[in-house]
Amino acid sequence: MKNYLFGLLALVLAIGFSSFTVDNKNKNAPFEVYEWYEVTYDGQYESTGAATSNLVFSAQTKNYAESNDGCSGSGRHCLRGFLSTNIPASFPSTDTPDETTPKN
Amino acid sequence: MNIPGSFVTNFIAAIFIFLFTYTVVSKSLNIPLFIYIIGQSSWVGNYALVIAWSVISVECLAVILLFFPFTRLLGLYLSFAMMSAFTAYILGMLLTSSDLPCSCGGVFNELSWKQHLALNIGLIIIAWMGIRFQISLRNVSSPSTA
């Protein structure tokens, strides 16, 4: 019996620990979709207007946006992504984006 | 008769049972994410699905083999092989990639790649010690006759 004792204890502890591991709130982040807008690093538009007029991608993941943003150069975020429930009314906006595509 | 060597092998087997059970459960709770993350590696690419399920299956097999005394040596060999493979993967990624995903499961995601490498090397040594103790236990319990 003692040959199995350590193993049983290890199994129980492992299942217990994995149950209590802090749930990563971003565990589904790669599959989250956002509304992507082209803005400069300080939130300025290339042209002013309503938020919808500078929408680049709608309902796309960050992976898609990074792969297709076509951005180059420095000094700006290329695209800012907002969850559909968090879209600013218009730009320029100081609202913190939910995601950004990195500068290339 | 209480042989200290059996305590050591039991304890080492328990370490790996804990390790593999924990990582299997953590990965299994979000398999699509696990597949997605390992697929980010250029080494894995389009084989992410196969590799993900293979890793989970082999880890489950290792747990079963380690649990029973009559298959424990095989489980230790498998643990040694798996830790060596994981270590080789980490080393390769560290040497070749600038963007390193981690899909290790649970709290191991919190380790840096170098910390993970150090941990894996330690586990390889522990597995090897377990193998040596298990073999010596077998020799003690079944001595060859002259």
gemmi code that builds the backbone of each chain (N, CA, C; Angstrom):
import gemmi

chains = {
    "A": [
        ("MET", (0.818, -1.207, 0.000), (0.000, 0.000, 0.000), (0.859, 1.267, 0.000)),
        ("LYS", (1.987, 1.173, 0.753), (2.801, 2.386, 0.850), (3.460, 2.732, -0.489)),
        ("ASN", (3.581, 1.695, -1.375), (4.130, 1.982, -2.702), (3.199, 2.885, -3.508)),
        ("TYR", (1.926, 2.857, -3.166), (0.952, 3.662, -3.892), (0.622, 4.958, -3.169)),
        ("LEU", (1.082, 5.069, -1.944), (0.675, 6.209, -1.126), (1.172, 7.531, -1.697)),
        ("PHE", (2.482, 7.550, -2.018), (3.037, 8.782, -2.572), (2.349, 9.160, -3.875)),
        ("GLY", (2.123, 8.137, -4.715), (1.488, 8.389, -6.001), (0.088, 8.944, -5.842)),
        ("LEU", (-0.671, 8.354, -4.939), (-2.036, 8.841, -4.705), (-2.014, 10.275, -4.186)),
        ("LEU", (-1.099, 10.529, -3.264), (-0.995, 11.875, -2.703), (-0.625, 12.880, -3.784)),
        ("ALA", (0.319, 12.486, -4.646), (0.739, 13.371, -5.736), (-0.423, 13.659, -6.679)),
        ("LEU", (-1.204, 12.635, -6.999), (-2.357, 12.818, -7.887), (-3.363, 13.798, -7.287)),
        ("VAL", (-3.675, 13.567, -6.022), (-4.659, 14.422, -5.353), (-4.169, 15.865, -5.283)),
        ("LEU", (-2.904, 16.031, -4.916), (-2.345, 17.384, -4.818), (-2.321, 18.075, -6.170)),
        ("ALA", (-1.949, 17.334, -7.208), (-1.862, 17.926, -8.544), (-3.234, 18.394, -9.021)),
        ("ILE", (-4.234, 17.550, -8.830), (-5.579, 17.930, -9.261), (-6.075, 19.098, -8.422)),
        ("GLY", (-5.759, 19.075, -7.141), (-6.169, 20.178, -6.275), (-5.503, 21.482, -6.648)),
        ("PHE", (-4.194, 21.447, -6.866), (-3.456, 22.660, -7.235), (-3.923, 23.200, -8.572)),
        ("SER", (-4.151, 22.330, -9.532), (-4.564, 22.821, -10.841), (-5.955, 23.422, -10.781)),
        ("SER", (-6.752, 22.975, -9.829), (-8.078, 23.562, -9.663), (-8.000, 24.943, -9.057)),
        ("PHE", (-6.997, 25.172, -8.217), (-6.879, 26.447, -7.540), (-5.902, 27.384, -8.212)),
        ("THR", (-5.326, 26.963, -9.332), (-4.441, 27.865, -10.062), (-5.241, 29.066, -10.493)),
        ("VAL", (-4.648, 30.280, -10.355), (-5.353, 31.499, -10.720), (-5.756, 31.441, -12.167)),
        ("ASP", (-7.023, 31.665, -12.416), (-7.518, 31.600, -13.777), (-7.030, 32.812, -14.549)),
        ("ASN", (-6.372, 32.577, -15.638), (-5.874, 33.671, -16.456), (-7.034, 34.304, -17.204)),
        ("LYS", (-7.358, 35.538, -16.860), (-8.511, 36.166, -17.493), (-8.311, 36.356, -18.978)),
        ("ASN", (-7.064, 36.278, -19.419), (-6.793, 36.438, -20.844), (-6.605, 35.116, -21.563)),
        ("LYS", (-7.072, 34.023, -20.946), (-6.776, 32.732, -21.559), (-7.424, 32.584, -22.919)),
        ("ASN", (-8.495, 33.330, -23.174), (-9.128, 33.271, -24.483), (-8.790, 34.466, -25.349)),
        ("ALA", (-7.776, 35.251, -24.911), (-7.444, 36.475, -25.623), (-7.156, 36.281, -27.096)),
        ("PRO", (-6.465, 35.219, -27.512), (-6.181, 35.091, -28.943), (-7.438, 34.998, -29.772)),
        ("PHE", (-8.557, 34.607, -29.201), (-9.770, 34.426, -29.974), (-10.710, 35.610, -29.853)),
        ("GLU", (-10.331, 36.590, -29.019), (-11.183, 37.765, -28.848), (-11.142, 38.610, -30.112)),
        ("VAL", (-12.265, 39.186, -30.469), (-12.311, 40.036, -31.662), (-12.515, 41.483, -31.248)),
        ("TYR", (-11.958, 42.365, -32.065), (-11.995, 43.805, -31.777), (-12.365, 44.580, -33.032)),
        ("GLU", (-12.728, 45.840, -32.800), (-12.903, 46.804, -33.887), (-11.585, 47.577, -33.972)),
        ("TRP", (-10.963, 47.580, -35.139), (-9.619, 48.148, -35.293), (-9.652, 49.469, -36.030)),
        ("TYR", (-9.012, 50.476, -35.404), (-8.964, 51.826, -35.964), (-7.522, 52.249, -36.143)),
        ("GLU", (-7.293, 53.027, -37.208), (-5.936, 53.510, -37.440), (-5.779, 54.863, -36.770)),
        ("VAL", (-4.849, 54.916, -35.837), (-4.604, 56.152, -35.109), (-3.101, 56.325, -34.919)),
        ("THR", (-2.698, 57.545, -34.576), (-1.316, 57.776, -34.224), (-1.119, 57.475, -32.746)),
        ("TYR", (0.137, 57.575, -32.307), (0.446, 57.167, -30.938), (-0.265, 58.037, -29.910)),
        ("ASP", (-0.629, 59.243, -30.268), (-1.294, 60.127, -29.308), (-2.793, 60.176, -29.529)),
        ("GLY", (-3.312, 59.179, -30.224), (-4.757, 59.088, -30.376), (-5.317, 59.937, -31.493)),
        ("GLN", (-4.462, 60.544, -32.265), (-4.954, 61.390, -33.361), (-5.251, 60.546, -34.592)),
        ("TYR", (-6.262, 60.988, -35.271), (-6.596, 60.366, -36.548), (-5.718, 60.902, -37.652)),
        ("GLU", (-5.667, 60.161, -38.717), (-5.107, 60.718, -39.939), (-6.045, 61.818, -40.433)),
        ("SER", (-7.332, 61.613, -40.208), (-8.312, 62.670, -40.487), (-9.377, 62.589, -39.418)),
        ("THR", (-9.956, 63.727, -39.102), (-10.937, 63.718, -38.019), (-12.257, 63.160, -38.509)),
        ("GLY", (-13.084, 62.795, -37.582), (-14.389, 62.296, -37.977), (-14.943, 61.314, -36.970)),
        ("ALA", (-16.066, 60.765, -37.312), (-16.702, 59.788, -36.433), (-15.877, 58.513, -36.399)),
        ("ALA", (-16.023, 57.799, -35.332), (-15.203, 56.607, -35.133), (-15.373, 55.626, -36.295)),
        ("THR", (-16.537, 55.519, -36.803), (-16.772, 54.495, -37.827), (-16.071, 54.805, -39.139)),
        ("SER", (-15.731, 56.058, -39.374), (-15.152, 56.389, -40.678), (-13.705, 55.950, -40.792)),
        ("ASN", (-13.074, 55.648, -39.694), (-11.681, 55.210, -39.766), (-11.512, 53.774, -39.308)),
        ("LEU", (-12.590, 53.028, -39.428), (-12.540, 51.613, -39.071), (-11.766, 50.852, -40.137)),
        ("VAL", (-10.753, 50.145, -39.714), (-9.920, 49.397, -40.654), (-10.397, 47.954, -40.761)),
        ("PHE", (-10.553, 47.308, -39.605), (-11.067, 45.939, -39.564), (-12.186, 45.870, -38.541)),
        ("SER", (-13.193, 45.097, -38.841), (-14.288, 44.893, -37.900), (-14.317, 43.439, -37.456)),
        ("ALA", (-14.467, 43.249, -36.155), (-14.609, 41.897, -35.583), (-13.475, 40.968, -36.018)),
        ("GLN", (-12.247, 41.433, -35.792), (-11.088, 40.615, -36.125), (-10.206, 40.433, -34.903)),
        ("THR", (-9.492, 39.305, -34.865), (-8.584, 39.030, -33.750), (-7.317, 39.871, -33.878)),
        ("LYS", (-6.590, 39.915, -32.801), (-5.325, 40.666, -32.809), (-4.344, 40.032, -33.792)),
        ("ASN", (-4.359, 38.730, -33.853), (-3.451, 38.035, -34.757), (-3.706, 38.453, -36.205)),
        ("TYR", (-4.974, 38.548, -36.563), (-5.327, 38.971, -37.926), (-4.883, 40.407, -38.175)),
        ("ALA", (-5.138, 41.271, -37.195), (-4.808, 42.690, -37.360), (-3.301, 42.874, -37.510)),
        ("GLU", (-2.526, 42.140, -36.698), (-1.070, 42.266, -36.800), (-0.562, 41.790, -38.150)),
        ("SER", (-1.194, 40.753, -38.657), (-0.729, 40.170, -39.917), (-1.109, 41.017, -41.116)),
        ("ASN", (-2.153, 41.849, -40.981), (-2.676, 42.557, -42.144), (-2.679, 44.077, -41.999)),
        ("ASP", (-2.006, 44.601, -40.974), (-2.093, 46.047, -40.772), (-1.304, 46.831, -41.822)),
        ("GLY", (-0.317, 46.188, -42.432), (0.428, 46.872, -43.491), (1.153, 48.104, -43.026)),
        ("CYS", (1.483, 48.159, -41.736), (2.070, 49.380, -41.192), (3.580, 49.281, -41.159)),
        ("SER", (4.204, 50.407, -41.389), (5.654, 50.469, -41.265), (6.013, 51.854, -40.772)),
        ("GLY", (7.241, 52.028, -40.362), (7.660, 53.323, -39.846), (7.572, 53.366, -38.334)),
        ("SER", (7.959, 54.460, -37.771), (8.019, 54.547, -36.312), (7.156, 55.714, -35.832)),
        ("GLY", (7.030, 55.800, -34.516), (6.369, 56.955, -33.922), (4.870, 56.819, -33.792)),
        ("ARG", (4.311, 55.657, -34.027), (2.874, 55.549, -33.876), (2.478, 54.113, -33.598)),
        ("HIS", (1.377, 53.987, -32.834), (0.679, 52.715, -32.862), (0.088, 52.613, -34.250)),
        ("CYS", (0.070, 51.421, -34.791), (-0.541, 51.305, -36.105), (-2.051, 51.253, -35.992)),
        ("LEU", (-2.521, 50.264, -35.282), (-3.962, 50.117, -35.110), (-4.280, 49.980, -33.624)),
        ("ARG", (-5.445, 50.485, -33.265), (-5.946, 50.286, -31.910), (-7.228, 49.488, -31.998)),
        ("GLY", (-7.302, 48.486, -31.141), (-8.477, 47.632, -31.150), (-9.348, 47.878, -29.938)),
        ("PHE", (-10.642, 47.945, -30.180), (-11.598, 48.137, -29.094), (-12.633, 47.031, -29.154)),
        ("LEU", (-12.979, 46.523, -27.985), (-14.118, 45.607, -27.929), (-15.367, 46.361, -28.383)),
        ("SER", (-16.292, 45.639, -28.943), (-17.475, 46.280, -29.517), (-18.270, 47.079, -28.485)),
        ("THR", (-18.084, 46.731, -27.215), (-18.811, 47.440, -26.155), (-18.037, 48.641, -25.626)),
        ("ASN", (-16.846, 48.867, -26.204), (-15.963, 49.883, -25.623), (-15.470, 50.889, -26.664)),
        ("ILE", (-16.166, 51.032, -27.771), (-15.706, 51.873, -28.872), (-15.913, 53.352, -28.531)),
        ("PRO", (-14.865, 54.172, -28.694), (-15.050, 55.614, -28.474), (-16.060, 56.188, -29.470)),
        ("ALA", (-16.720, 57.253, -29.044), (-17.731, 57.852, -29.926), (-17.076, 58.491, -31.142)),
        ("SER", (-15.922, 59.102, -30.932), (-15.223, 59.730, -32.046), (-13.754, 59.855, -31.690)),
        ("PHE", (-12.972, 60.202, -32.702), (-11.544, 60.450, -32.504), (-11.246, 61.909, -32.824)),
        ("PRO", (-10.203, 62.507, -32.287), (-9.222, 61.874, -31.386), (-9.844, 61.502, -30.045)),
        ("SER", (-9.279, 60.464, -29.445), (-9.828, 59.969, -28.202), (-8.691, 59.601, -27.272)),
        ("THR", (-8.897, 59.842, -26.023), (-7.893, 59.451, -25.033), (-8.243, 58.110, -24.400)),
        ("ASP", (-9.298, 57.462, -24.905), (-9.697, 56.169, -24.353), (-8.568, 55.158, -24.529)),
        ("THR", (-8.337, 54.392, -23.499), (-7.316, 53.342, -23.572), (-7.832, 52.202, -24.440)),
        ("PRO", (-7.081, 51.811, -25.452), (-7.548, 50.708, -26.303), (-7.457, 49.376, -25.575)),
        ("ASP", (-8.239, 48.415, -26.028), (-8.173, 47.081, -25.448), (-6.984, 46.312, -26.003)),
        ("GLU", (-6.613, 46.637, -27.232), (-5.450, 46.017, -27.848), (-4.817, 47.002, -28.820)),
        ("THR", (-3.563, 46.785, -29.123), (-2.888, 47.574, -30.149), (-2.029, 46.645, -30.993)),
        ("THR", (-1.802, 47.049, -32.234), (-0.814, 46.325, -33.026), (0.497, 47.069, -32.887)),
        ("PRO", (1.576, 46.344, -32.758), (2.858, 46.985, -32.476), (3.380, 47.773, -33.666)),
        ("LYS", (4.219, 48.744, -33.327), (4.893, 49.505, -34.367), (5.862, 48.582, -35.091)),
        ("ASN", (5.955, 48.711, -36.374), (6.895, 47.912, -37.157), (8.211, 48.625, -37.329)),
    ],
    "B": [
        ("MET", (10.876, -5.459, 5.256), (12.111, -4.706, 5.530), (12.040, -3.352, 4.796)),
        ("ASN", (12.343, -2.284, 5.522), (12.214, -0.952, 4.956), (13.520, -0.569, 4.267)),
        ("ILE", (13.495, -0.483, 2.968), (14.690, -0.127, 2.203), (14.606, 1.345, 1.844)),
        ("PRO", (15.552, 2.179, 2.252), (15.497, 3.605, 1.941), (15.390, 3.873, 0.443)),
        ("GLY", (16.005, 3.037, -0.366), (15.949, 3.254, -1.810), (14.529, 3.271, -2.331)),
        ("SER", (13.664, 2.447, -1.770), (12.279, 2.416, -2.248), (11.572, 3.716, -1.902)),
        ("PHE", (11.928, 4.299, -0.758), (11.342, 5.588, -0.400), (11.743, 6.644, -1.424)),
        ("VAL", (13.010, 6.617, -1.812), (13.507, 7.605, -2.780), (12.790, 7.459, -4.118)),
        ("THR", (12.680, 6.232, -4.613), (12.022, 6.043, -5.914), (10.537, 6.389, -5.828)),
        ("ASN", (9.905, 6.044, -4.719), (8.493, 6.418, -4.541), (8.339, 7.930, -4.578)),
        ("PHE", (9.253, 8.609, -3.885), (9.175, 10.066, -3.810), (9.431, 10.700, -5.170)),
        ("ILE", (10.451, 10.192, -5.868), (10.754, 10.743, -7.195), (9.609, 10.481, -8.167)),
        ("ALA", (9.053, 9.274, -8.105), (7.904, 8.967, -8.969), (6.742, 9.900, -8.649)),
        ("ALA", (6.562, 10.193, -7.358), (5.471, 11.081, -6.959), (5.679, 12.488, -7.501)),
        ("ILE", (6.934, 12.933, -7.535), (7.223, 14.260, -8.101), (6.749, 14.343, -9.540)),
        ("PHE", (7.084, 13.324, -10.313), (6.709, 13.354, -11.732), (5.214, 13.095, -11.928)),
        ("ILE", (4.618, 12.293, -11.071), (3.161, 12.114, -11.136), (2.483, 13.448, -10.902)),
        ("PHE", (2.954, 14.176, -9.895), (2.398, 15.498, -9.607), (2.603, 16.439, -10.795)),
        ("LEU", (3.828, 16.482, -11.289), (4.168, 17.400, -12.380), (3.309, 17.142, -13.613)),
        ("PHE", (3.275, 15.893, -14.070), (2.557, 15.582, -15.301), (1.049, 15.697, -15.128)),
        ("THR", (0.533, 15.301, -13.974), (-0.905, 15.432, -13.740), (-1.305, 16.897, -13.738)),
        ("TYR", (-0.507, 17.716, -13.068), (-0.813, 19.141, -13.006), (-0.816, 19.771, -14.391)),
        ("THR", (0.230, 19.484, -15.177), (0.301, 20.111, -16.499), (-0.753, 19.555, -17.450)),
        ("VAL", (-1.066, 18.266, -17.344), (-2.120, 17.698, -18.201), (-3.463, 18.346, -17.900)),
        ("VAL", (-3.782, 18.467, -16.617), (-5.069, 19.078, -16.259), (-5.114, 20.536, -16.718)),
        ("SER", (-4.028, 21.259, -16.501), (-3.995, 22.674, -16.897), (-4.143, 22.835, -18.401)),
        ("LYS", (-3.440, 22.006, -19.165), (-3.542, 22.101, -20.622), (-4.917, 21.659, -21.106)),
        ("SER", (-5.451, 20.617, -20.472), (-6.719, 20.052, -20.929), (-7.888, 21.003, -20.697)),
        ("LEU", (-7.742, 21.888, -19.717), (-8.832, 22.819, -19.425), (-9.026, 23.836, -20.550)),
        ("ASN", (-8.015, 24.012, -21.403), (-8.165, 24.914, -22.540), (-7.281, 24.419, -23.677)),
        ("ILE", (-7.684, 23.308, -24.247), (-6.877, 22.690, -25.309), (-6.749, 23.579, -26.550)),
        ("PRO", (-7.830, 24.239, -27.015), (-7.661, 25.104, -28.198), (-6.598, 26.173, -27.997)),
        ("LEU", (-6.551, 26.733, -26.800), (-5.548, 27.755, -26.522), (-4.154, 27.142, -26.525)),
        ("PHE", (-4.024, 25.958, -25.948), (-2.746, 25.265, -25.934), (-2.258, 24.998, -27.360)),
        ("ILE", (-3.151, 24.534, -28.193), (-2.799, 24.255, -29.590), (-2.404, 25.544, -30.301)),
        ("TYR", (-3.169, 26.603, -30.045), (-2.883, 27.889, -30.685), (-1.496, 28.400, -30.291)),
        ("ILE", (-1.190, 28.323, -28.984), (0.077, 28.873, -28.491), (1.267, 28.096, -29.026)),
        ("ILE", (1.213, 26.760, -28.983), (2.377, 26.021, -29.484), (2.485, 26.156, -30.996)),
        ("GLY", (1.358, 26.438, -31.656), (1.406, 26.640, -33.089), (2.124, 27.924, -33.490)),
        ("GLN", (2.299, 28.828, -32.521), (3.027, 30.075, -32.785), (4.516, 29.820, -33.004)),
        ("SER", (4.965, 28.683, -32.514), (6.380, 28.353, -32.662), (6.646, 27.882, -34.087)),
        ("SER", (7.709, 28.411, -34.661), (8.055, 28.019, -36.032), (8.456, 26.551, -36.086)),
        ("TRP", (8.860, 26.010, -34.940), (9.268, 24.614, -34.903), (8.059, 23.682, -35.017)),
        ("VAL", (6.925, 24.165, -34.525), (5.731, 23.320, -34.475), (4.867, 23.537, -35.708)),
        ("GLY", (4.543, 24.815, -35.947), (3.797, 25.154, -37.157), (2.497, 24.410, -37.302)),
        ("ASN", (2.350, 23.734, -38.445), (1.099, 23.059, -38.769), (0.895, 21.748, -38.018)),
        ("TYR", (1.898, 21.318, -37.263), (1.781, 20.062, -36.523), (1.296, 20.291, -35.101)),
        ("ALA", (0.785, 21.476, -34.820), (0.405, 21.831, -33.452), (-0.639, 20.867, -32.884)),
        ("LEU", (-1.625, 20.521, -33.699), (-2.704, 19.655, -33.216), (-2.157, 18.289, -32.814)),
        ("VAL", (-1.359, 17.715, -33.700), (-0.795, 16.385, -33.433), (0.124, 16.419, -32.219)),
        ("ILE", (0.970, 17.437, -32.183), (1.939, 17.524, -31.086), (1.234, 17.759, -29.755)),
        ("ALA", (0.212, 18.605, -29.768), (-0.512, 18.905, -28.523), (-1.115, 17.635, -27.931)),
        ("TRP", (-1.827, 16.891, -28.758), (-2.463, 15.674, -28.255), (-1.430, 14.606, -27.910)),
        ("SER", (-0.328, 14.582, -28.640), (0.735, 13.618, -28.322), (1.348, 13.904, -26.962)),
        ("VAL", (1.603, 15.173, -26.700), (2.193, 15.559, -25.416), (1.263, 15.180, -24.269)),
        ("ILE", (-0.007, 15.508, -24.421), (-0.983, 15.195, -23.364), (-1.082, 13.681, -23.161)),
        ("SER", (-1.123, 12.942, -24.254), (-1.257, 11.475, -24.161), (-0.044, 10.851, -23.498)),
        ("VAL", (1.137, 11.290, -23.910), (2.356, 10.709, -23.350), (2.491, 11.058, -21.868)),
        ("GLU", (2.097, 12.252, -21.502), (2.137, 12.636, -20.081), (1.171, 11.771, -19.266)),
        ("CYS", (-0.004, 11.501, -19.809), (-0.959, 10.614, -19.123), (-0.376, 9.213, -18.985)),
        ("LEU", (0.254, 8.733, -20.053), (0.875, 7.414, -20.017), (1.966, 7.353, -18.949)),
        ("ALA", (2.755, 8.417, -18.868), (3.832, 8.467, -17.871), (3.264, 8.388, -16.460)),
        ("VAL", (2.171, 9.087, -16.225), (1.541, 9.055, -14.892), (1.125, 7.625, -14.536)),
        ("ILE", (0.510, 6.956, -15.490), (0.051, 5.580, -15.237), (1.240, 4.657, -14.959)),
        ("LEU", (2.272, 4.780, -15.783), (3.444, 3.913, -15.610), (4.144, 4.179, -14.274)),
        ("LEU", (4.200, 5.433, -13.883), (4.874, 5.784, -12.624), (4.084, 5.334, -11.405)),
        ("PHE", (2.774, 5.236, -11.563), (1.917, 4.947, -10.413), (2.106, 3.519, -9.898)),
        ("PHE", (2.288, 2.589, -10.842), (2.374, 1.184, -10.441), (3.843, 0.763, -10.280)),
        ("PRO", (4.172, 0.110, -9.160), (5.576, -0.266, -8.915), (6.190, -1.128, -10.016)),
        ("PHE", (5.386, -2.026, -10.612), (5.970, -2.948, -11.601), (6.253, -2.267, -12.945)),
        ("THR", (5.712, -1.043, -13.151), (6.023, -0.292, -14.391), (6.764, 1.002, -14.095)),
        ("ARG", (7.167, 1.164, -12.861), (7.754, 2.439, -12.454), (9.049, 2.750, -13.190)),
        ("LEU", (9.902, 1.738, -13.393), (11.160, 2.003, -14.100), (10.900, 2.516, -15.505)),
        ("LEU", (9.931, 1.914, -16.170), (9.563, 2.368, -17.507), (9.050, 3.805, -17.468)),
        ("GLY", (8.257, 4.094, -16.438), (7.757, 5.454, -16.275), (8.875, 6.457, -16.042)),
        ("LEU", (9.890, 6.043, -15.296), (11.025, 6.937, -15.049), (11.825, 7.164, -16.330)),
        ("TYR", (11.993, 6.105, -17.111), (12.671, 6.270, -18.400), (11.883, 7.226, -19.303)),
        ("LEU", (10.571, 7.058, -19.312), (9.729, 7.935, -20.132), (9.796, 9.371, -19.626)),
        ("SER", (9.804, 9.536, -18.310), (9.919, 10.877, -17.724), (11.242, 11.522, -18.115)),
        ("PHE", (12.304, 10.734, -18.039), (13.626, 11.230, -18.422), (13.630, 11.652, -19.892)),
        ("ALA", (13.044, 10.819, -20.730), (13.014, 11.127, -22.162), (12.183, 12.381, -22.438)),
        ("MET", (11.043, 12.490, -21.772), (10.184, 13.648, -22.002), (10.843, 14.930, -21.518)),
        ("MET", (11.436, 14.892, -20.339), (12.088, 16.095, -19.823), (13.253, 16.481, -20.715)),
        ("SER", (13.957, 15.495, -21.246), (15.071, 15.784, -22.163), (14.545, 16.442, -23.433)),
        ("ALA", (13.432, 15.927, -23.940), (12.843, 16.504, -25.153), (12.361, 17.933, -24.907)),
        ("PHE", (11.680, 18.152, -23.783), (11.209, 19.500, -23.459), (12.384, 20.458, -23.292)),
        ("THR", (13.441, 19.974, -22.653), (14.622, 20.809, -22.432), (15.287, 21.159, -23.759)),
        ("ALA", (15.378, 20.184, -24.637), (15.965, 20.443, -25.956), (15.135, 21.472, -26.721)),
        ("TYR", (13.817, 21.379, -26.596), (12.920, 22.339, -27.246), (13.149, 23.750, -26.703)),
        ("ILE", (13.204, 23.863, -25.352), (13.407, 25.167, -24.730), (14.754, 25.757, -25.152)),
        ("LEU", (15.774, 24.908, -25.140), (17.118, 25.370, -25.513), (17.131, 25.840, -26.963)),
        ("GLY", (16.481, 25.082, -27.817), (16.409, 25.467, -29.220), (15.668, 26.778, -29.411)),
        ("MET", (14.573, 26.941, -28.694), (13.803, 28.177, -28.815), (14.604, 29.375, -28.301)),
        ("LEU", (15.318, 29.179, -27.193), (16.120, 30.263, -26.637), (17.214, 30.689, -27.596)),
        ("LEU", (17.765, 29.728, -28.301), (18.886, 30.025, -29.194), (18.443, 30.585, -30.539)),
        ("THR", (17.189, 30.313, -30.925), (16.795, 30.682, -32.281), (15.669, 31.693, -32.377)),
        ("SER", (14.863, 31.866, -31.345), (13.671, 32.691, -31.482), (13.719, 33.910, -30.588)),
        ("SER", (13.142, 35.012, -31.103), (13.066, 36.224, -30.300), (11.697, 36.359, -29.634)),
        ("ASP", (10.703, 35.726, -30.200), (9.346, 35.806, -29.650), (8.964, 34.428, -29.132)),
        ("LEU", (8.928, 34.290, -27.822), (8.814, 32.958, -27.230), (7.480, 32.777, -26.520)),
        ("PRO", (6.610, 31.982, -27.080), (5.383, 31.684, -26.362), (5.651, 30.648, -25.277)),
        ("CYS", (4.781, 30.583, -24.356), (4.904, 29.516, -23.370), (3.567, 28.846, -23.229)),
        ("SER", (3.553, 27.543, -23.300), (2.315, 26.801, -23.224), (2.413, 25.693, -22.199)),
        ("CYS", (3.161, 25.936, -21.131), (3.545, 24.853, -20.235), (2.428, 24.450, -19.284)),
        ("GLY", (1.527, 25.309, -19.076), (0.421, 24.939, -18.213), (0.559, 25.486, -16.811)),
        ("GLY", (-0.487, 26.070, -16.309), (-0.551, 26.465, -14.922), (0.499, 27.491, -14.531)),
        ("VAL", (1.072, 27.283, -13.361), (2.029, 28.259, -12.834), (3.329, 28.245, -13.620)),
        ("PHE", (3.574, 27.211, -14.407), (4.795, 27.178, -15.192), (4.799, 28.259, -16.261)),
        ("ASN", (3.608, 28.788, -16.596), (3.557, 29.910, -17.514), (4.207, 31.145, -16.922)),
        ("GLU", (4.316, 31.178, -15.582), (4.859, 32.356, -14.924), (6.377, 32.366, -14.938)),
        ("LEU", (6.986, 31.221, -15.280), (8.447, 31.159, -15.302), (8.976, 31.771, -16.583)),
        ("SER", (10.164, 32.365, -16.467), (10.845, 32.800, -17.681), (11.393, 31.557, -18.377)),
        ("TRP", (11.772, 31.737, -19.627), (12.292, 30.596, -20.362), (13.582, 30.075, -19.743)),
        ("LYS", (14.409, 30.959, -19.218), (15.660, 30.502, -18.594), (15.379, 29.779, -17.286)),
        ("GLN", (14.398, 30.274, -16.553), (14.024, 29.591, -15.314), (13.464, 28.208, -15.628)),
        ("HIS", (12.695, 28.156, -16.678), (12.115, 26.885, -17.089), (13.211, 25.914, -17.490)),
        ("LEU", (14.216, 26.427, -18.187), (15.342, 25.581, -18.598), (16.055, 25.013, -17.382)),
        ("ALA", (16.289, 25.864, -16.391), (16.962, 25.403, -15.172), (16.119, 24.354, -14.453)),
        ("LEU", (14.816, 24.591, -14.379), (13.923, 23.627, -13.730), (13.955, 22.289, -14.454)),
        ("ASN", (13.905, 22.332, -15.765), (13.900, 21.097, -16.559), (15.196, 20.311, -16.387)),
        ("ILE", (16.309, 21.019, -16.343), (17.590, 20.331, -16.145), (17.609, 19.640, -14.783)),
        ("GLY", (17.085, 20.320, -13.784), (16.971, 19.713, -12.455), (16.097, 18.466, -12.472)),
        ("LEU", (15.017, 18.525, -13.206), (14.100, 17.382, -13.282), (14.737, 16.215, -14.043)),
        ("ILE", (15.552, 16.526, -15.029), (16.278, 15.463, -15.741), (17.199, 14.732, -14.774)),
        ("ILE", (17.887, 15.504, -13.956), (18.798, 14.898, -12.970), (18.022, 14.040, -11.980)),
        ("ILE", (16.874, 14.547, -11.536), (16.044, 13.793, -10.589), (15.542, 12.502, -11.237)),
        ("ALA", (15.131, 12.590, -12.490), (14.661, 11.386, -13.188), (15.784, 10.361, -13.300)),
        ("TRP", (16.974, 10.828, -13.620), (18.109, 9.924, -13.738), (18.424, 9.275, -12.393)),
        ("MET", (18.341, 10.049, -11.330), (18.551, 9.481, -9.988), (17.504, 8.419, -9.691)),
        ("GLY", (16.282, 8.678, -10.048), (15.205, 7.718, -9.846), (15.451, 6.425, -10.592)),
        ("ILE", (15.941, 6.556, -11.817), (16.243, 5.371, -12.615), (17.343, 4.550, -11.944)),
        ("ARG", (18.382, 5.221, -11.487), (19.495, 4.518, -10.847), (19.033, 3.814, -9.577)),
        ("PHE", (18.241, 4.483, -8.765), (17.753, 3.871, -7.525), (16.840, 2.688, -7.838)),
        ("GLN", (15.983, 2.826, -8.836), (15.047, 1.759, -9.173), (15.798, 0.527, -9.668)),
        ("ILE", (16.836, 0.753, -10.484), (17.631, -0.360, -10.989), (18.361, -1.054, -9.837)),
        ("SER", (18.890, -0.258, -8.915), (19.599, -0.860, -7.782), (18.636, -1.617, -6.879)),
        ("LEU", (17.400, -1.138, -6.766), (16.383, -1.853, -5.985), (16.089, -3.204, -6.608)),
        ("ARG", (16.009, -3.215, -7.917), (15.742, -4.467, -8.628), (16.890, -5.452, -8.423)),
        ("ASN", (18.107, -4.929, -8.441), (19.268, -5.803, -8.257), (19.297, -6.365, -6.838)),
        ("VAL", (18.858, -5.586, -5.861), (18.834, -6.041, -4.472), (17.767, -7.105, -4.281)),
        ("SER", (16.600, -6.888, -4.881), (15.486, -7.823, -4.675), (15.621, -9.072, -5.506)),
        ("SER", (16.405, -9.005, -6.594), (16.602, -10.171, -7.462), (18.079, -10.328, -7.754)),
        ("PRO", (18.871, -10.689, -6.764), (20.311, -10.788, -7.000), (20.610, -11.934, -7.932)),
        ("SER", (21.609, -11.747, -8.803), (21.991, -12.816, -9.726), (22.778, -13.859, -8.970)),
        ("THR", (22.558, -15.102, -9.303), (23.245, -16.181, -8.600), (24.538, -16.503, -9.324)),
        ("ALA", (25.494, -16.879, -8.569), (26.824, -17.172, -9.149), (26.822, -18.478, -9.929)),
    ],
}
model = gemmi.Model(1)
for chain_id, residues in chains.items():
    chain = gemmi.Chain(chain_id)
    for i, (resn, *xyz) in enumerate(residues, 1):
        res = gemmi.Residue()
        res.name, res.seqid = resn, gemmi.SeqId(i, " ")
        for name, pos in zip(("N", "CA", "C"), xyz):
            atom = gemmi.Atom()
            atom.name, atom.element = name, gemmi.Element(name[0])
            atom.pos, atom.b_iso = gemmi.Position(*pos), 0.0
            res.add_atom(atom)
        chain.add_residue(res)
    model.add_chain(chain)
structure = gemmi.Structure()
structure.add_model(model)
structure.setup_entities()
